[in-house]
Structures are given as structure tokens and as C-alpha cells.
Amino acid sequence: MNAIPKPSGKSKVSRPTRDEFDLQELAEKLGQSLEGSTQLVFTIWKSSETAQGTVTKMDTATQRVHIQTRYEGLLKIPFIDILKAESLE
């Protein structure tokens, strides 16, 4: 019987750290998108492409942000994985 080796933890990429000010600013942008249905461009950790859409819900129970996009449909992304949210303007 052959055992499958566990992946080593050495090559693990850690999530960038952000200070309280950056997290507060991100939360405000997400809240504005939720209230005003404004489009944002999201940079998501471990994703090679950005996502563009409108925040439809911020679920405090699961810590996920629901983003309605044109092509991908509804994305449910953990708040901590959203690195940046920028307005299209």
C-alpha cells in the first residue's frame, strides 16, 4: 500500500497582513457598494484575476461578502480574502 505524502508547509504562501485602518477603509467601500449598488473591482487573495461587481450582502455569520457579477454570477468571498476594492470611476 502506497501512502500519499502530505504537502510540506514550507511552500505555503501567507495572506498579506493589513492594519486596522486598511480593513476599516475596505469595510466602508463594501458598505457603500451595498447601499448604493455601485460597481467595484475586487482584488482577491490567491486569484489571478480581478472580479467586478456589486455587493449584495455582507454575511456576518459566515464572514463572507456576496458579490453579484455580470459573468461569474454570485460570488461568496471571505472578507479577509478581499485585498482591495476600487471604484470603476
Buried (B, 14 or more C-beta within 10 A) or exposed (E): EEEEEEEEEEEEEEEEEBEEEEEEBBBEBBEBBBEEEBBBEBBBBEEEEBBBBBBBEBEEEEEBBBBBBEEEEEBEBEBEBBBBBEEEE
